[in-house]
Amino acid sequence: MPWDKPVDVQLYGIGKYRIVPDTATAARCLLNDWPENEEAHGKEYEEALQACLADLEGLPNTARESFIKAAKAAGLTIRPSQWH
């Protein structure tokens, strides 16, 4: 499901951002591109995965907000939105 505003997350190193415009992209990032350290795979990560799954199944969810919380918990930088 597309999001109202994409999330710009620094996922691949300093200055290397990924624009995440929807739940399917967020789920792929969480499963394939997420940092491997233990802190990055905590409660927030699990909640983000569950929220993405709920959204993909058409259920009420907080996929975007949960993705942002997981990114912050993992120590990833979220660039201020340029997508007003």
ChimeraX attribute file (.defattr): number of C-alpha atoms within 10 A of each C-alpha:
attribute: neighborCount
match mode: 1-to-1
recipient: residues
	/A:1	14
	/A:2	13
	/A:3	12
	/A:4	11
	/A:5	14
	/A:6	18
	/A:7	24
	/A:8	20
	/A:9	21
	/A:10	18
	/A:11	20
	/A:12	13
	/A:13	9
	/A:14	9
	/A:15	11
	/A:16	10
	/A:17	17
	/A:18	18
	/A:19	15
	/A:20	21
	/A:21	17
	/A:22	19
	/A:23	25
	/A:24	17
	/A:25	16
	/A:26	23
	/A:27	22
	/A:28	14
	/A:29	16
	/A:30	21
	/A:31	12
	/A:32	10
	/A:33	12
	/A:34	19
	/A:35	18
	/A:36	10
	/A:37	9
	/A:38	8
	/A:39	14
	/A:40	20
	/A:41	16
	/A:42	13
	/A:43	12
	/A:44	20
	/A:45	23
	/A:46	16
	/A:47	17
	/A:48	26
	/A:49	21
	/A:50	17
	/A:51	23
	/A:52	28
	/A:53	17
	/A:54	16
	/A:55	20
	/A:56	16
	/A:57	11
	/A:58	10
	/A:59	11
	/A:60	10
	/A:61	17
	/A:62	16
	/A:63	26
	/A:64	24
	/A:65	13
	/A:66	20
	/A:67	27
	/A:68	21
	/A:69	18
	/A:70	25
	/A:71	23
	/A:72	15
	/A:73	17
	/A:74	20
	/A:75	14
	/A:76	21
	/A:77	18
	/A:78	17
	/A:79	14
	/A:80	10
	/A:81	10
	/A:82	9
	/A:83	9
	/A:84	7
